[in-house]
């Protein structure tokens, strides 16, 4: 008797038109993503297209959004991989309805709608809140360092940038002389030719500048010459902000008075900002900084996240400063704003973070809102207390964390947030941003967080089905 196998006849044509609903099981992630996108507010995407219907037809935005969310959930973030998946992956063919958008179209869609794609995080959080996953018991805040799409060796000082601009101009002039001769090169064709200390003041000014840059969301130029000009302008802007803050501090010390009306104490030590910028800027991605991660220094960003007991990400933002110091209250406020947008009015019962977030003023502000904060004054690498960090709030926090209740609550920090970063980097392969500029990498990080929450929501419904 011959062996019994299922027939494999690749010459057999379809006897009836194929039905896409028969290609995937009912509980497949692709159907879940399609249904989730169907109830999202995508008006931000449709607003970018003409309402009169003129011009070449574009791909349906809801289809492209569903395709991006599904592929990012599966670890496919490259537009070329997504294009290939639309031909080889059955789920992608179902989502795209057998259409095949090329990689350039997908990349342009992401670039054109980067703001709306970043806002998808809030739309997914609304769905999670409706399912009861957006709980606000113990909330953990932490950050992870992610490499930028930049070469660390391309970091230049102000003098090097100025010299490179001159060399670039000389090379451009020589190339134009060789191409145009005595002509200018822009002629039309012939056919158409007719209050704390000084350090605190300077630090606050630098932080305000970073917030302003984040709000501006400027794109990184593609040409090297324009990136040189942008890098030079950034260093000059930082120096101007430092000089202005220093003058304001000097004026305050000279004319300011204490609450009791008495003049301030002895004048501070004289300080004069440098005559020219002394910092450095990376030429590949001028917005990225040298940040210190678990494996040393990398040229990248500090990706921040707030998560809850369901391992759901409640807020996701990107910072340029390497230390986590100063990011506690901004991330807490962002999480509250995201929760409010999702219809969750409750405040967290307790906020936990590691020692890098210790900022007494910000901790007091959060505690003043009725939310306890648990942050150890000392890192786990220290055997003894930091010099000068004794008594007062430091001793109180150490006593709280030494108790059974405080120890049990703080132990949840690593259990909540570390698995998220481990899954993101190891399982989903997100170890480097693909695009350049703070606004672009913020879209990437928030889109990645949105797909993380989407997978959590899909698992929740699969478990309760």
Order of alpha helices (4+ residues) and beta strands (2+ residues): alpha-alpha-alpha-alpha-alpha-alpha-alpha-beta-beta-alpha-alpha-alpha-beta-beta-beta-beta-alpha-beta-alpha-beta-alpha-alpha-alpha-alpha
